[in-house]
C-alpha cells in the first residue's frame, strides 16, 4: 500500500481492535505532511510486512521504536529518514533485525554513539 506524498494528519488502520491489512507486505507512508506517531504498537500485528517507509514521519516521542521493528520477522526494508529520532538502543536481543537488508536512518538527530550491532547487519 503506497500512501506516500499525501497530507494525512490521521491514518487509522485499527478498528474494533482489528488491524486492517494484517497480511500487508508493503507500507509506504513517506512524506505525509505533519504526520506524527507516538505509539507504534499497531505495527506488531503486521507480521507479513516486508517493506516499511515512515520517512518524514515525526517519531521523536515514539518509545522503543527499534524493539517494535525487530519484532517483525519478515521486515527486510526499513526506511526511517528524517523521523527526528534522537536515540538508538545500544542493546537488542540476539537475532533481532536479522532479516533487514536495507536500513535507512539518514537525516535523524542521534545524540548518542551508534551501537556496534548496527554495523553487523548483513
C-alpha positions as CSV (number, residue, x, y, z in Angstrom):
1,X,0.0,0.0,0.0
2,X,1.6,3.2,-1.1
3,X,0.2,6.3,0.7
4,X,3.3,8.4,0.3
5,X,3.2,12.2,-0.5
6,X,-0.2,12.9,1.0
7,X,-1.4,15.3,3.6
8,X,-2.9,12.9,6.1
9,X,-2.9,14.1,9.7
10,X,-4.6,10.9,10.9
11,X,-4.4,7.4,9.5
12,X,-6.4,4.7,11.2
13,X,-5.8,1.1,10.3
14,X,-7.3,-0.2,13.6
15,X,-11.0,-0.6,14.1
16,X,-12.5,-2.7,16.9
17,X,-9.1,-4.0,17.9
18,X,-8.6,-5.5,14.4
19,X,-5.8,-4.3,12.1
20,X,-6.8,-3.9,8.5
21,X,-4.2,-5.3,6.2
22,X,-2.6,-7.8,8.7
23,X,-1.3,-9.6,5.6
24,X,0.1,-6.3,4.3
25,X,3.6,-6.7,2.9
26,X,4.4,-3.2,1.6
27,X,3.5,0.0,3.5
28,X,4.8,3.4,2.4
29,X,3.8,6.4,4.4
30,X,6.8,8.5,3.2
31,X,6.4,12.3,3.3
32,X,2.9,12.7,4.7
33,X,2.9,16.3,5.8
34,X,2.6,16.8,9.6
35,X,2.0,13.2,10.5
36,X,3.2,12.2,13.9
37,X,3.3,8.8,15.6
38,X,3.9,8.4,19.3
39,X,2.7,4.8,19.5
40,X,3.9,2.2,17.1
41,X,2.3,-0.8,18.8
42,X,0.0,-1.4,15.9
43,X,3.0,-2.5,13.8
44,X,3.5,-5.6,15.9
45,X,0.4,-7.2,14.2
46,X,1.8,-6.7,10.7
47,X,3.9,-9.9,10.8
48,X,3.9,-10.2,7.0
49,X,5.3,-6.7,6.4
50,X,8.5,-6.7,4.3
51,X,8.8,-3.1,3.4
52,X,8.1,-0.1,5.7
53,X,8.8,3.5,4.9
54,X,8.0,6.0,7.6
55,X,10.3,8.7,6.2
56,X,9.4,12.3,7.3
57,X,7.1,10.9,10.0
58,X,7.6,12.5,13.4
59,X,8.7,9.7,15.6
60,X,10.7,11.6,18.2
61,X,8.3,10.7,21.0
62,X,7.9,7.0,20.0
63,X,9.2,4.8,22.7
64,X,11.1,1.5,21.9
65,X,10.7,2.1,18.2
66,X,13.6,-0.2,17.4
67,X,12.4,-3.0,19.5
68,X,9.0,-2.9,17.8
69,X,10.6,-3.1,14.3
70,X,12.7,-6.0,15.5
71,X,9.6,-8.0,16.2
72,X,8.6,-8.0,12.5
73,X,10.1,-11.3,11.3
74,X,9.6,-10.6,7.5
75,X,10.8,-7.0,7.5
76,X,13.7,-6.6,5.1
77,X,13.5,-3.0,4.1
78,X,13.1,-0.3,6.8
79,X,13.3,3.4,5.9
80,X,13.2,6.0,8.7
81,X,14.8,9.0,7.1
82,X,14.1,12.4,8.8
83,X,11.9,10.9,11.5
84,X,13.6,13.2,14.1
85,X,14.9,10.2,16.0
86,X,17.4,11.0,18.8
87,X,18.2,7.7,20.4
88,X,19.1,4.3,19.2
89,X,19.1,1.4,21.6
90,X,22.6,0.0,22.3
91,X,21.0,-3.3,23.2
92,X,18.9,-5.6,21.1
93,X,18.3,-9.3,21.6
94,X,20.5,-11.6,19.5
95,X,18.8,-12.4,16.2
96,X,16.9,-9.1,16.1
97,X,16.7,-7.4,12.8
98,X,18.3,-10.4,11.1
99,X,16.0,-10.1,8.1
100,X,16.9,-6.4,7.5
101,X,18.7,-5.9,4.2
102,X,18.1,-2.1,3.9
103,X,18.1,0.2,6.8
104,X,17.8,4.0,6.2
105,X,18.4,6.1,9.3
106,X,19.6,9.2,7.4
107,X,18.8,12.8,8.4
108,X,17.9,12.0,12.0
109,X,19.3,13.7,15.2
110,X,21.0,10.8,17.0
111,X,22.7,12.2,20.1
112,X,24.4,9.0,21.2
113,X,27.1,6.8,19.8
114,X,25.9,4.3,17.2
115,X,25.8,0.8,18.7
116,X,28.1,-1.9,17.5
117,X,25.3,-4.2,16.4
118,X,24.3,-1.7,13.8
119,X,27.5,-2.5,11.8
120,X,26.9,-6.2,12.0
121,X,23.7,-6.1,9.8
122,X,24.2,-8.1,6.6
